[in-house]
């Protein structure tokens, strides 16, 4: 078997991820950290068992497209609007504070103005994976805490999608900023009209052919991604809009469930590719900035969210609970670092700072939440809630 073959690469990725994930489950850590670690171990800067950069880039790009499509499927416009009033000002104020925090850190360590702004932008987001998966189901669906968490995370996701449009400099050079502003609403209108007058008709007519619905969803995702690229936007934005356009459909829930295995498949590949591109040889150069950025996220973000929630008359205990759950850097920050690096907007060192800080906060924040907040995997019976 050739060492650079796709089959051999997939064997190493998924077997390695399965073995390392077992250890991480015992340690009660988010599995995405295991995927990143196996990427570091097997990639060009580790054991070099998978050393083809083009293959890694293709894996990452394809994974992002499907991940954003599935994110769009879960982001129903009505749900977003219903939480907007409650969480808009909290999200806006906290995002401003975190951008300034990350920007100041970047400037302190000698990064350029643009790199510092990207580092600051990466600080905005909290992890949906940690925040939601460590939230008890009863709280998520029945209590006020769940509404706050979902509202803030949804708005953060929306900000991230907006930022990704303008971080893709390859496309921005092909058009111009005005062109992007025009292309985005045009794509939204096209997606809405096509979904309403064609896709929904086809779904209603052939909904008993489940494999056809599955194929139609994937075709729509990749088709709108290609159209977005031709219009000067990124393929990832097209995939996200494709998902949102189907989110209001009655069949959206089935599509999301049927694509779950595909989502998990590409989730592993995406975070593996991030880890594989993590140059551990430069870790000594960026570890100080990464540790400071992680420490600020872990200590300041919970305090900021607590303060803002208290200002909006939330209970003290609830405000601290939400703050601790949101007190880390997000997987979306990794995506922003990846896109900004691919666009040559930031250098490798700035990207590594964001990645290293995010991984550190994933690990530490998971332990903080498990130790001090009600979760399905709480360490004490008092905090263990399903």
MARMARFI-29658 format. One record per residue (C-alpha): x, y, z; residue in one letter; residue number from 1. Coordinates in pm, 1 decimal. Example, Ala and Ser with C-alpha at 12.3 -4.5 7.8 and 13.67 -1.06 7.14 Angstrom:
% MARMARFI-29658
- X:Y:Z:rest:nr
- 1230.0:-450.0:780.0:A:1
- 1367.0:-106.0:714.0:S:2
This chain:
% MARMARFI-29658
- X:Y:Z:rest:nr
- 0.0:0.0:0.0:X:1
- 147.8:336.0:-105.2:X:2
- 218.3:567.4:186.5:X:3
- 59.5:867.2:7.1:X:4
- -257.3:687.6:-104.8:X:5
- -593.8:817.3:11.5:X:6
- -685.5:478.8:161.0:X:7
- -364.7:467.9:365.8:X:8
- -416.6:826.8:482.5:X:9
- -775.0:757.9:588.9:X:10
- -663.8:442.3:768.3:X:11
- -409.5:637.4:972.5:X:12
- -646.9:929.4:1040.8:X:13
- -949.9:734.2:1157.0:X:14
- -770.5:452.7:1335.1:X:15
- -548.5:700.4:1514.8:X:16
- -844.5:924.6:1597.2:X:17
- -1039.7:628.7:1735.8:X:18
- -754.5:521.7:1962.2:X:19
- -678.8:871.8:2088.7:X:20
- -1048.4:955.8:2130.6:X:21
- -1083.7:659.8:2368.0:X:22
- -818.5:814.5:2592.4:X:23
- -979.1:1158.7:2570.0:X:24
- -1319.9:1019.2:2666.1:X:25
- -1166.0:874.8:2981.6:X:26
- -1012.8:1218.0:3048.4:X:27
- -1351.2:1383.4:2975.4:X:28
- -1209.8:1607.5:2705.7:X:29
- -1381.8:1726.9:2385.0:X:30
- -1301.5:1487.7:2101.8:X:31
- -1202.4:1765.3:1863.1:X:32
- -884.6:1809.4:2070.9:X:33
- -805.6:1442.7:2000.0:X:34
- -853.5:1502.1:1626.6:X:35
- -615.4:1799.0:1636.7:X:36
- -356.8:1602.7:1835.7:X:37
- -359.9:1308.5:1595.5:X:38
- -308.5:1559.2:1312.6:X:39
- -4.4:1705.2:1488.8:X:40
- 131.3:1354.0:1550.8:X:41
- 86.2:1216.9:1198.1:X:42
- 136.7:1535.7:994.4:X:43
- 443.3:1686.9:827.9:X:44
- 571.7:1840.0:1152.7:X:45
- 525.3:1519.5:1352.6:X:46
- 595.4:1166.5:1230.2:X:47
- 538.0:1269.7:866.2:X:48
- 326.1:962.5:799.7:X:49
- 90.6:1188.3:605.0:X:50
- 304.6:1449.6:434.5:X:51
- 113.8:1555.9:121.5:X:52
- 15.5:1924.8:176.5:X:53
- -221.0:1925.9:-122.6:X:54
- -411.0:1627.4:15.5:X:55
- -439.9:1792.2:357.1:X:56
- -563.4:2118.3:203.3:X:57
- -825.7:1937.0:-3.3:X:58
- -947.2:1749.4:303.5:X:59
- -975.9:2071.4:502.3:X:60
- -1157.8:2266.4:228.9:X:61
- -1407.7:1988.9:163.2:X:62
- -1471.7:1946.3:533.2:X:63
- -1540.9:2315.7:587.7:X:64
- -1799.8:2321.7:309.0:X:65
- -2007.8:2042.6:460.9:X:66
- -1965.5:2163.5:817.5:X:67
- -2101.3:2507.4:729.2:X:68
- -2386.7:2354.6:530.0:X:69
- -2494.2:2158.1:835.5:X:70
- -2454.2:2463.2:1056.3:X:71
- -2686.2:2651.8:823.2:X:72
- -2943.3:2371.3:840.3:X:73
- -2964.9:2422.1:1217.9:X:74
- -2985.6:2800.6:1201.4:X:75
- -3351.9:2874.5:1137.7:X:76
- -3407.7:3247.0:1072.6:X:77
- -3709.5:3261.1:1305.3:X:78
- -3513.6:3106.1:1589.4:X:79
- -3234.4:3355.7:1540.6:X:80
- -3473.9:3650.2:1538.1:X:81
- -3658.6:3530.4:1849.1:X:82
- -3337.4:3535.8:2052.4:X:83
- -3203.7:3856.6:1896.8:X:84
- -3376.0:4090.2:2141.1:X:85
- -3248.1:3902.5:2445.5:X:86
- -2888.1:3854.3:2344.3:X:87
- -2799.1:4112.9:2078.4:X:88
- -2661.4:4381.3:2311.4:X:89
- -2482.4:4122.0:2526.6:X:90
- -2315.9:3970.5:2220.7:X:91
- -2226.9:4310.3:2072.6:X:92
- -2073.8:4444.8:2395.0:X:93
- -1883.2:4124.5:2472.6:X:94
- -1752.6:4097.2:2113.9:X:95
- -1617.3:4452.7:2128.8:X:96
- -1440.8:4383.0:2459.2:X:97
- -1288.1:4057.1:2333.6:X:98
- -1163.4:4210.5:2006.5:X:99
- -983.0:4481.1:2205.7:X:100
- -839.2:4216.0:2438.6:X:101
- -704.6:3999.9:2156.2:X:102
- -585.0:4300.7:1954.8:X:103
- -388.2:4433.4:2252.1:X:104
- -226.3:4093.2:2301.3:X:105
- -123.9:4078.4:1936.3:X:106
- 26.7:4426.6:1946.0:X:107
- 207.2:4344.0:2271.4:X:108
- 385.0:4051.3:2104.6:X:109
- 482.7:4245.9:1794.5:X:110
- 224.9:4123.9:1542.1:X:111
- 108.6:4357.7:1266.2:X:112
- -210.1:4561.4:1293.0:X:113
- -399.3:4324.2:1062.0:X:114
- -272.5:4014.7:1241.0:X:115
- -366.1:4166.2:1576.6:X:116
- -716.6:4241.6:1448.5:X:117
- -757.5:3881.5:1331.2:X:118
- -634.8:3756.7:1671.2:X:119
- -885.3:3991.4:1833.6:X:120
- -1163.2:3864.3:1607.8:X:121
- -1078.8:3506.1:1703.4:X:122
- -1134.4:3599.8:2067.4:X:123
- -1500.9:3686.2:2004.0:X:124
- -1627.0:3331.8:1977.2:X:125
- -1708.9:3069.4:2238.4:X:126
- -1717.9:2698.3:2160.9:X:127
- -2056.4:2568.9:2048.8:X:128
- -1930.5:2213.8:2094.2:X:129
- -1827.8:2266.3:2457.4:X:130
- -2110.6:2506.4:2541.6:X:131
- -2396.8:2296.2:2407.7:X:132
- -2266.5:1941.9:2455.6:X:133
- -2188.5:2006.6:2823.4:X:134
- -2529.8:2165.6:2881.6:X:135
- -2789.7:1928.3:3035.8:X:136
- -3077.9:1850.5:2800.3:X:137
- -3334.7:1962.7:3057.7:X:138
- -3163.9:2300.4:3087.3:X:139
- -3114.8:2337.6:2714.4:X:140
- -3478.9:2280.2:2623.7:X:141
- -3676.1:2389.4:2926.0:X:142
- -3494.7:2664.4:3113.1:X:143
- -3384.2:3022.2:3062.9:X:144
- -3016.1:2921.4:3060.5:X:145
- -3064.4:2728.4:2738.8:X:146
- -3223.8:3027.3:2564.7:X:147
- -2936.2:3255.9:2663.1:X:148
- -2668.2:3008.7:2558.2:X:149
- -2826.7:2928.1:2222.2:X:150
- -2897.1:3296.3:2150.8:X:151
- -2542.2:3413.1:2220.8:X:152
- -2382.8:3123.6:2031.9:X:153
- -2611.4:3171.0:1731.2:X:154
- -2525.1:3539.4:1707.9:X:155
- -2155.5:3460.7:1743.3:X:156
- -2187.1:3206.4:1461.9:X:157
- -2352.9:3470.2:1245.6:X:158
- -2068.2:3715.3:1314.8:X:159
- -1819.4:3441.6:1221.1:X:160
- -1991.8:3375.7:889.6:X:161
- -1989.2:3749.6:814.3:X:162
- -1616.8:3771.9:891.5:X:163
- -1536.9:3476.3:666.6:X:164
- -1674.7:3667.6:367.3:X:165
- -1415.9:3942.2:410.6:X:166
- -1124.8:3722.8:513.5:X:167
- -1119.5:3547.5:176.9:X:168
- -878.5:3787.1:4.9:X:169
- -830.8:3567.6:-301.3:X:170
- -1190.8:3636.7:-396.8:X:171
- -1182.7:3997.4:-276.6:X:172
- -901.1:4070.2:-523.4:X:173
- -1098.5:3925.5:-809.3:X:174
- -1390.9:4157.3:-746.7:X:175
- -1406.3:4447.1:-502.0:X:176
- -1576.9:4523.7:-175.0:X:177
- -1879.3:4672.6:-353.1:X:178
- -1902.9:4358.7:-562.8:X:179
- -1908.3:4145.6:-249.6:X:180
- -2186.9:4356.5:-102.7:X:181
- -2386.8:4307.7:-422.4:X:182
- -2308.9:3938.4:-469.5:X:183
- -2410.2:3839.3:-116.8:X:184
- -2776.1:3956.8:-131.7:X:185
- -2805.9:3832.9:-490.9:X:186
- -2697.9:3486.6:-376.5:X:187
- -2945.0:3501.9:-86.1:X:188
- -3231.7:3590.4:-321.3:X:189
- -3132.1:3319.6:-568.3:X:190
- -3115.5:3061.5:-290.4:X:191
- -3454.1:3167.7:-151.1:X:192
- -3632.2:3159.2:-488.2:X:193
- -3473.6:2830.3:-595.5:X:194
- -3559.7:2665.8:-265.7:X:195
- -3916.7:2791.7:-261.5:X:196
- -4011.9:2721.9:-622.2:X:197
- -3794.8:2421.5:-712.2:X:198
- -3633.1:2236.8:-421.7:X:199
- -3939.0:2229.0:-196.1:X:200
- -4148.9:2106.5:-491.5:X:201
- -3903.6:1825.1:-562.0:X:202
- -3880.8:1735.2:-192.5:X:203
- -4261.3:1714.8:-159.7:X:204
- -4296.4:1510.7:-476.8:X:205
- -4021.2:1257.4:-402.5:X:206
- -3995.3:1265.9:-21.9:X:207
- -4052.9:888.8:0.7:X:208
- -3723.0:830.2:-183.3:X:209
- -3488.8:899.6:106.4:X:210
- -3170.7:844.9:-90.0:X:211
- -3293.5:1106.4:-340.6:X:212
- -3343.0:1363.7:-62.3:X:213
- -2993.2:1287.5:61.9:X:214
- -2849.4:1331.2:-288.5:X:215
- -3050.7:1648.8:-349.7:X:216
- -2922.7:1806.6:-27.9:X:217
- -2558.1:1733.3:-112.4:X:218
- -2605.6:1853.5:-471.1:X:219
- -2764.7:2177.2:-348.9:X:220
- -2481.3:2234.2:-102.7:X:221
- -2203.9:2182.7:-359.5:X:222
- -2394.5:2362.9:-635.6:X:223
- -2447.8:2681.4:-435.3:X:224
- -2085.5:2661.7:-315.9:X:225
- -1970.1:2661.0:-678.3:X:226
- -2201.5:2950.6:-767.6:X:227
- -2073.9:3151.8:-470.1:X:228
- -1715.1:3100.5:-589.1:X:229
- -1804.2:3221.5:-939.2:X:230
- -1966.3:3532.8:-788.4:X:231
- -1651.3:3624.5:-597.8:X:232
- -1763.1:3489.7:-261.2:X:233
- -1618.9:3184.8:-90.8:X:234
- -1747.6:2831.6:-138.2:X:235
- -1797.1:2807.3:238.4:X:236
- -2039.8:3101.5:238.1:X:237
- -2236.0:2937.0:-43.3:X:238
- -2261.9:2617.0:159.9:X:239
- -2385.3:2807.2:463.8:X:240
- -2653.2:2990.4:261.4:X:241
- -2756.5:2657.3:107.6:X:242
- -2813.2:2520.5:456.2:X:243
- -3005.1:2824.8:581.0:X:244
- -3230.9:2820.0:273.4:X:245
- -3339.9:2464.8:362.9:X:246
- -3362.8:2527.0:737.9:X:247
- -3728.3:2632.1:724.3:X:248
- -3829.5:2327.9:520.4:X:249
- -4028.3:2054.5:699.3:X:250
- -3771.3:1805.0:573.2:X:251
- -3476.4:2000.5:720.2:X:252
- -3474.4:1792.8:1037.2:X:253
- -3455.4:1470.1:838.1:X:254
- -3174.6:1610.8:620.6:X:255
- -2979.6:1716.6:931.0:X:256
- -3022.0:1374.1:1092.5:X:257
- -2935.3:1181.7:776.5:X:258
- -2625.1:1394.6:721.0:X:259
- -2505.0:1356.8:1079.7:X:260
- -2261.8:1073.1:998.6:X:261
- -2127.4:1280.4:709.2:X:262
- -2088.7:1577.2:943.4:X:263
- -1894.2:1367.3:1194.0:X:264
- -1678.3:1224.8:915.3:X:265
- -1575.0:1569.3:792.2:X:266
- -1547.0:1706.7:1144.8:X:267
- -1268.0:1456.6:1207.1:X:268
- -1098.3:1540.1:877.0:X:269
- -1121.0:1915.7:928.5:X:270
- -970.4:1921.1:1276.4:X:271
- -713.0:1660.3:1175.7:X:272
- -597.6:1884.1:891.2:X:273
- -570.4:2180.0:1128.0:X:274
- -350.3:1975.3:1358.7:X:275
- -140.4:1847.9:1068.2:X:276
- -65.0:2206.0:963.1:X:277
- 32.2:2305.5:1318.4:X:278
- 407.0:2366.4:1301.8:X:279
- 526.7:2246.4:1642.2:X:280
- 880.5:2353.3:1547.5:X:281
- 763.7:2714.6:1592.0:X:282
- 590.8:2647.3:1923.0:X:283
- 873.6:2802.0:2121.5:X:284
- 830.5:3129.0:1932.5:X:285
- 458.0:3165.7:1998.6:X:286
- 397.3:2984.3:2327.2:X:287
- 414.5:3304.2:2535.7:X:288
- 149.9:3481.0:2327.1:X:289
- -67.2:3168.3:2313.7:X:290
- -54.1:3116.2:2690.8:X:291
- -140.4:3481.0:2758.9:X:292
- -425.3:3476.2:2507.7:X:293
- -561.7:3154.2:2657.4:X:294
- -528.3:3287.3:3012.8:X:295
- -714.7:3605.6:2919.9:X:296
- -993.3:3407.9:2752.9:X:297
- -1031.8:3171.7:3048.7:X:298
- -1026.8:3448.5:3312.2:X:299
- -1177.0:3757.7:3146.0:X:300
- -1450.7:3608.9:2926.0:X:301
- -1649.6:3457.3:3218.0:X:302
- -1623.7:3788.3:3407.4:X:303
- -1740.9:3992.4:3107.2:X:304
- -2038.8:3764.9:3041.5:X:305
- -2126.1:3763.1:3412.1:X:306
- -2116.2:4144.4:3426.8:X:307
- -2327.3:4190.2:3111.9:X:308
- -2585.0:3931.7:3215.3:X:309
- -2614.8:4094.0:3558.1:X:310
- -2668.3:4430.6:3388.0:X:311
- -2962.0:4273.0:3207.1:X:312
- -3104.7:4161.1:3542.8:X:313
- -3012.1:3795.1:3524.6:X:314
- -2957.8:3606.5:3850.1:X:315
- -2602.5:3601.7:3986.6:X:316
- -2572.6:3220.6:3984.2:X:317
- -2707.9:3194.5:3630.1:X:318
- -2473.7:3472.2:3512.2:X:319
- -2167.6:3291.3:3650.0:X:320
- -2286.9:2957.3:3508.8:X:321
- -2328.1:3102.8:3160.2:X:322
- -1998.3:3290.7:3184.9:X:323
- -1802.7:2977.2:3273.4:X:324
- -1965.4:2781.1:2992.3:X:325
- -1874.3:3053.8:2739.4:X:326
- -1523.0:3112.7:2874.6:X:327
- -1307.8:2966.8:2597.4:X:328
- -1203.7:3027.0:2236.1:X:329
- -1413.1:2860.1:1966.9:X:330
- -1369.0:2605.1:1692.1:X:331
- -1484.4:2892.3:1469.3:X:332
- -1166.9:3076.6:1575.2:X:333
- -968.7:2789.4:1422.8:X:334
- -1166.8:2825.9:1102.2:X:335
- -1099.5:3200.8:1091.0:X:336
- -728.2:3140.4:1148.0:X:337
- -726.9:2883.1:867.4:X:338
- -907.0:3107.9:615.3:X:339
- -696.5:3412.9:706.4:X:340
- -378.2:3208.9:659.4:X:341
- -492.7:3067.2:325.0:X:342
- -565.4:3425.0:212.3:X:343
- -216.1:3537.4:324.3:X:344
- -380.5:3789.1:554.1:X:345
- -184.8:3663.6:855.6:X:346
- 144.4:3481.2:890.7:X:347
- 203.4:3131.9:1022.0:X:348
- 300.9:3253.5:1368.6:X:349
- -21.8:3449.8:1417.8:X:350
- -223.7:3148.1:1303.8:X:351
- -36.0:2921.5:1544.7:X:352
- -105.0:3161.0:1833.2:X:353
- -479.8:3135.5:1769.7:X:354
- -470.0:2758.5:1727.7:X:355
- -256.6:2693.1:2036.4:X:356
- -462.7:2929.3:2252.6:X:357
- -786.0:2765.7:2134.3:X:358
- -661.3:2414.3:2214.1:X:359
- -548.3:2523.8:2561.4:X:360
- -886.6:2681.6:2636.1:X:361
- -1072.6:2374.0:2507.2:X:362
- -889.8:2155.3:2757.5:X:363
- -896.3:2387.8:3059.9:X:364
- -1252.0:2512.3:3002.4:X:365
- -1386.0:2156.7:2976.4:X:366
- -1244.4:2078.6:3320.4:X:367
- -1380.4:2405.2:3464.8:X:368
- -1732.0:2333.7:3337.4:X:369
- -1725.4:1972.8:3456.0:X:370
- -1598.1:2076.1:3799.9:X:371
- -1826.7:2372.8:3867.6:X:372
- -2136.5:2349.8:3644.2:X:373
- -2420.9:2097.6:3603.0:X:374
- -2332.5:1867.7:3310.5:X:375
- -2422.1:1517.7:3187.3:X:376
- -2064.7:1408.3:3276.3:X:377
- -2030.0:1590.9:3608.8:X:378
- -1765.9:1456.6:3844.3:X:379
- -2001.3:1470.4:4144.6:X:380
- -2356.3:1338.7:4179.5:X:381
- -2471.0:1689.3:4272.8:X:382
- -2356.7:1833.5:3938.0:X:383
- -2438.3:1533.3:3715.3:X:384
- -2758.4:1613.3:3523.4:X:385
- -2888.4:1470.2:3200.5:X:386
